[in-house]
Amino acid sequence: MKGSSAAIKERGRQGRSLILAIETSCDETSAAVVEDGAIVRSNVVSSQIDVHERFGGVVPEIASRKHVESITRIMEQAIEKSGYRMKDLDAIAVTQGPGLVGALLVGIVAAKTLALALDIPLIGTHHIAGHIYANRLQQELSYPAMALVVSGGHTELVLMRSEGRFEVIGRTRDDAAGEAYDKVARALKLPYPGGPHIDKLAAEADEAVALPRAWLEADSYDFSFSGLKSAVLSAINQARMKGQTLDERSLARGFQESVIDVLVTKALRAVKQYEAKELLLCGGVAANRGLREVLTASCEAEGVRLCIPPHTLCTDNAAMIGAAAYLKQKRGLYSDLDMKADPGLSLEKWSVE
């Protein structure tokens, strides 16, 4: 889809790009207006945490229905708060994948409808590219860059040799870090999502329960947290069988220290090996206070430039989708109106180069 010549000419006259971005990959319904891929004019997020909390995790069918209920209202709010009007928009961006297929479809149908009605281009956008380029909403990025992506469904190290060019050099082989946090929190009978509660308990502990680190092969940048999760569950079960009182704070600290140790060590090793100019922290778990503190101190000690988005841009939001979509828009790389939701969308194939 090339978009109308009138819209492209108007963008050229105004000297700026204005994208309405939509994010519905999981349990947040979000819309944002982003200017030139770097300036957030509005970013409206509606969370479903209270709906899914009683189930201990996201229920896909419920998530999709909630998106349907709120997507129109959220888009209208994003436009209103931006100070612009629908006719000012130059393109519509939407998360194409990865994510829950039903949830993705809600956003995609809304985006297609609006793009068609306004006769402006559509940009299918990669969710993880969004998390990475949330950092671009904070500052200019330098290349080559290394991205440490840590979220509920993804734990990856992504090398970017140049803008918009993604190469995954390490990924989780089983549970992502965020999944491990949720499963450990569930075992400790903590509310969903578990990450913030584990982080809070860990900060209150005076000592840490010793737990294993899964380093895998000596030269591997992959991650594995399934064994760590099992070790935590084993410690809980053994204490219960013996009738002992388990210090949940010390266990939480031991778990978190193990996760952080592996993440930080591998990320810094990757930065050095690939001679990256900076390290980008991305994803929902990037809001974790313990991870932010250790990574910041480690990067300072090693002389590595670190970029971390504010908490509001770590969790799923549409502003990050607008930032990533700009990579495609400024190169004229638009999506067709027959674009489909792709839960397994490849980050590397989505690259602009």
C-alpha positions in Angstrom: 0.0 0.0 0.0 1.6 3.3 -1.1 -0.9 5.7 0.5 -2.5 8.6 -1.2 -0.2 11.0 -3.1 -2.1 13.9 -1.4 -1.2 12.7 2.1 2.5 12.2 1.1 2.7 15.7 -0.4 1.0 17.2 2.6 3.6 15.6 4.9 6.3 17.1 2.8 4.9 20.6 3.1 4.5 20.4 6.8 8.0 18.9 7.2 7.0 16.4 9.8 5.5 12.9 10.2 2.5 12.2 12.4 1.6 8.6 13.1 -1.4 7.2 15.0 -0.2 4.0 16.5 -2.3 1.1 17.9 -1.1 -1.7 20.3 -3.3 -4.6 21.2 -0.9 -7.6 21.3 -1.8 -8.8 24.8 -3.8 -7.2 27.6 -3.2 -3.5 27.1 -5.3 -1.5 24.7 -3.3 1.5 23.6 -3.2 4.3 21.1 -0.7 7.1 20.6 0.2 9.9 18.4 3.9 10.1 17.6 5.7 12.8 15.7 8.8 12.1 13.6 9.3 8.8 15.4 10.6 10.5 18.5 8.1 13.0 20.0 5.1 11.5 22.0 2.1 13.8 21.5 -0.2 11.4 23.3 0.0 7.9 24.7 -3.2 6.4 26.1 -3.1 2.9 27.7 -6.0 0.9 29.1 -4.8 -2.0 31.2 -6.8 -5.2 31.8 -4.7 -6.4 34.8 -7.7 -6.2 37.2 -9.7 -8.5 34.8 -7.1 -11.2 34.4 -5.7 -11.1 38.0 -8.2 -13.6 39.3 -7.2 -16.1 36.7 -3.4 -15.7 37.5 -2.6 -14.8 33.9 -4.0 -13.4 30.6 -7.1 -15.2 29.2 -6.8 -14.7 25.4 -10.6 -14.7 24.7 -11.3 -12.2 27.5 -8.4 -10.0 26.3 -9.8 -9.9 22.8 -13.3 -8.9 24.0 -11.9 -6.1 26.2 -10.0 -4.7 23.2 -13.1 -4.7 21.2 -14.9 -2.8 23.9 -12.3 -0.1 24.3 -10.3 0.3 21.1 -12.5 3.1 19.5 -12.6 5.1 22.7 -8.8 4.8 23.2 -8.1 6.0 19.7 -10.4 9.0 20.1 -8.7 9.9 23.4 -5.2 9.6 21.8 -6.2 12.0 19.0 -7.9 14.4 21.4 -5.0 14.5 23.8 -2.4 15.0 21.0 -3.9 18.4 20.0 -4.2 17.2 16.4 -7.1 16.1 14.3 -7.7 12.9 12.2 -7.0 14.8 9.0 -3.5 15.7 10.3 -2.4 12.1 10.4 0.1 10.8 7.9 -0.1 7.1 8.6 -1.6 4.4 10.9 0.7 2.0 12.6 -0.4 -1.2 14.4 1.2 -4.2 16.0 1.1 -7.1 13.5 2.9 -9.5 15.8 4.0 -11.3 17.8 1.2 -11.6 20.3 -2.2 -13.2 20.9 -3.8 -13.7 17.5 -7.3 -12.6 18.7 -6.0 -9.5 20.4 -3.8 -8.6 17.4 -6.8 -8.9 15.1 -8.8 -6.3 17.0 -6.1 -3.7 16.6 -5.4 -4.6 12.9 -9.0 -4.3 11.9 -9.3 -0.9 13.6 -6.1 0.3 11.9 -7.1 -1.0 8.5 -10.5 0.7 8.8 -9.1 4.0 9.8 -6.3 3.9 7.1 -8.9 3.2 4.4 -11.3 5.9 5.7 -8.6 8.5 5.8 -6.8 7.3 2.7 -3.4 7.2 4.4 -0.8 4.4 4.6 -0.9 1.4 6.9 2.2 0.2 8.7 2.3 -3.3 10.3 4.8 -3.1 13.1 6.8 -5.7 15.1 6.0 -5.7 18.8 9.7 -6.3 19.9 10.9 -3.6 17.5 8.6 -1.3 19.4 10.0 -2.2 22.8 13.5 -1.6 21.4 12.7 1.7 19.8 10.9 2.9 23.0 14.5 4.0 23.7 14.4 6.3 20.7 11.6 8.3 22.5 14.3 9.1 25.1 17.3 9.9 23.0 19.1 9.5 19.7 20.5 6.0 19.4 24.1 5.1 18.3 25.0 2.1 16.2 26.0 -0.6 16.4 23.7 -1.1 19.5 22.8 -4.1 21.6 19.3 -4.5 22.9 18.5 -6.6 26.0 14.8 -7.5 25.6 13.2 -8.8 28.8 9.4 -9.2 28.9 6.7 -11.7 29.8 7.1 -13.7 26.6 10.6 -12.7 25.3 14.1 -12.7 26.7 16.5 -11.9 23.8 19.7 -10.2 22.9 19.3 -8.3 19.7 22.2 -6.7 17.8 21.5 -3.7 15.6 24.4 -2.9 13.3 22.5 0.0 11.9 19.1 1.7 12.3 16.2 -0.8 12.0 18.4 -3.8 11.2 17.8 -6.6 13.8 19.9 -9.7 14.4 18.8 -11.9 17.3 22.0 -13.4 18.8 20.4 -14.9 21.9 17.0 -16.0 23.0 15.2 -17.9 25.7 15.1 -21.7 25.3 12.2 -22.2 27.6 10.6 -19.8 30.1 11.1 -16.1 29.4 12.2 -14.1 32.4 8.8 -12.5 32.8 7.1 -15.9 32.7 9.5 -17.2 35.4 8.6 -14.2 37.6 4.9 -14.9 37.2 5.2 -18.6 38.0 7.4 -18.0 41.1 4.9 -15.4 42.3 2.1 -17.8 41.8 3.9 -20.4 43.9 4.3 -17.8 46.6 0.6 -16.9 46.3 1.4 -13.4 45.2 -1.0 -11.4 42.9 -0.7 -11.3 39.1 1.5 -9.9 37.4 4.2 -11.3 39.7 7.2 -9.3 38.7 6.5 -6.1 40.7 5.7 -8.2 43.8 8.9 -10.3 43.5 10.9 -7.1 43.0 9.4 -5.5 46.1 10.0 -8.6 48.3 13.6 -8.9 47.1 14.3 -5.3 48.0 13.1 -6.0 51.6 15.4 -9.1 52.1 18.5 -9.0 54.3 20.0 -12.1 52.6 19.4 -14.2 49.5 18.7 -17.9 49.2 21.4 -19.5 47.1 20.0 -20.5 43.7 21.5 -21.8 40.5 22.5 -19.8 37.4 21.9 -21.4 33.9 24.9 -20.2 31.9 24.4 -22.9 29.1 27.4 -23.3 26.7 30.4 -21.1 27.3 29.9 -19.0 24.1 26.1 -19.0 24.2 23.9 -15.9 24.5 20.8 -17.9 24.9 18.8 -17.9 28.2 17.1 -20.6 30.3 15.0 -19.9 33.4 13.0 -23.1 33.6 15.6 -24.8 35.9 15.7 -21.7 38.2 12.0 -21.7 38.4 12.0 -25.4 39.3 14.7 -24.8 42.0 12.5 -22.2 43.6 9.4 -24.5 43.6 11.6 -27.2 45.1 12.7 -25.0 47.9 9.1 -24.0 48.6 7.9 -27.6 48.6 10.7 -28.9 50.8 10.0 -26.2 53.4 6.3 -27.1 53.5 7.0 -30.8 53.8 9.4 -30.2 56.7 6.9 -27.8 58.3 9.5 -25.0 58.2 8.8 -21.3 57.8 10.1 -20.1 54.5 11.5 -16.5 54.3 9.7 -15.4 51.1 11.8 -12.2 50.9 15.1 -14.1 50.9 13.8 -16.6 48.3 12.5 -13.7 46.1 15.9 -12.0 46.4 17.8 -15.2 45.5 15.5 -15.7 42.5 15.9 -12.2 41.3 19.7 -12.1 41.8 20.0 -15.2 39.7 17.9 -13.8 36.9 19.7 -10.5 36.9 23.2 -12.0 37.1 22.6 -14.0 34.0 21.0 -11.1 32.1 23.6 -8.5 32.9 26.6 -10.8 32.4 25.5 -12.0 29.0 24.4 -8.5 27.9 27.8 -6.9 28.8 29.7 -9.7 27.2 27.7 -9.3 24.0 28.3 -5.5 24.0 32.1 -6.1 24.2 32.2 -8.9 21.6 30.2 -7.0 19.0 31.7 -3.6 19.9 28.3 -2.0 20.5 28.3 1.7 21.2 25.4 1.4 23.7 23.2 -1.1 25.5 19.4 -0.7 25.3 17.2 -2.2 28.0 13.7 -3.0 26.7 10.4 -4.8 27.7 8.1 -5.0 30.6 10.7 -6.4 33.0 12.9 -3.4 32.2 10.7 -1.7 34.9 12.2 -4.0 37.5 14.0 -1.9 40.0 16.6 -4.5 40.9 17.5 -5.1 37.2 17.8 -1.3 36.5 20.0 -0.7 39.5 22.4 -3.6 38.8 22.6 -3.0 35.1 23.2 0.7 35.6 26.0 0.1 38.1 27.6 -2.6 35.9 27.5 -0.4 32.8 29.1 2.5 34.7 31.8 0.2 36.0 32.5 -1.1 32.4 32.2 2.2 30.7 29.2 1.1 28.7 26.6 3.7 27.6 23.1 2.5 28.8 19.7 3.6 27.8 16.6 2.6 29.8 13.1 3.9 29.0 10.9 5.4 31.8 8.5 2.9 33.4 5.6 4.2 31.3 7.4 3.1 28.1 8.6 -0.3 29.4 5.3 -2.0 29.5 3.2 -2.4 26.3 2.1 0.9 24.9 1.4 2.4 21.5 4.0 5.1 21.6 6.8 2.5 21.1 4.9 1.1 18.1 4.8 4.6 16.6 8.5 5.0 17.1 9.3 1.6 15.4 6.8 2.3 12.6 8.6 5.5 11.7 11.5 3.3 10.5 9.3 2.0 7.8 7.4 5.2 7.0 10.5 7.3 6.3 11.6 4.6 3.8 8.1 4.4 2.2 7.7 0.8 3.3 4.0 0.4 3.9 1.7 -2.6 4.4 -1.2 -3.7 2.2 -4.7 -3.7 3.4 -4.8 -7.5 3.3 -2.1 -7.7 6.0 -2.8 -10.5 8.5 -2.0 -10.8 12.2 1.2 -12.9 12.6 1.7 -14.2 16.2 5.1 -15.6 15.1 6.3 -12.5 13.1 10.1 -12.6 12.7 12.0 -9.6 14.1 14.9 -10.1 11.7 12.6 -10.4 8.6 10.8 -7.2 9.7 14.1 -5.3 9.5 14.2 -2.3 7.2 17.5 -3.3 5.6 
